[in-house]
């Protein structure tokens, strides 16, 4: 039995295809044992890649993008999120919300787990023809801290993951005004990346892992949230079941878990957003960040089967 060790930036509902694959024994069927550890702080994933404690990291594609062209060579081989499963939560229900409504307002964008919540939101704002500079952004604090402060009266809106957004709706302290998985288009949000020089060494394990992930995503597309409740409760026992179910349903209805193959056009859009935010010095080419050989091998095996 081969082993693949994953160092993840979180333990989130948006990673469900990986947990579901493990739950169903899809990794074991392919002779693979998968271990996953959530790091706090999340930058520990880079340390784990350097030390060899982890074979691959699970996190935002913006990290390998920022390191593109530097001595730290990281390659993205697959994704677990084909969209950005985030939401903008406001104090009151705003069924006709427009990004221009935030002009002159204060938006909380948690950033202790990374810069993507702010950067992608700013990208959506800019694409809507609104200048992000017309909005006051509070950043770089943790989600729990910002949620507590928002519920105590700070700010006009907050950027959240689906689970936390649904939790606030459940408590009546906020309302989802914009669901990015509905309005935000495609984008490689959470991806699997590793040190580029290890791709050949790990190719057999990476192909088995990605094939299982692909099967898990296909199976998720055909199940209802009720069938997933035991697995959700196992992973997040302290979160109200109805909150987990609502957040999971949002992702099941979207394209978040559509494919492990990273879309080039969606990636180039994400790179442009990062460039506009000054997070990359130049827009990297798709092939400088993404190595498609693993998903290509999985696709070829599926065709020949």
Beta strands, then each sheet from edge to edge (+ up, - down):
strand 1: 2-8
strand 2: 32-38
strand 3: 56-60
strand 4: 74-79
strand 5: 86-90
strand 6: 106-109
strand 7: 136-139
strand 8: 157-161
strand 9: 175-179
strand 10: 190-195
sheet 1: 2+ 1+ 3+ 10- 4+
sheet 2: 7+ 6+ 8+ 5- 9+
end
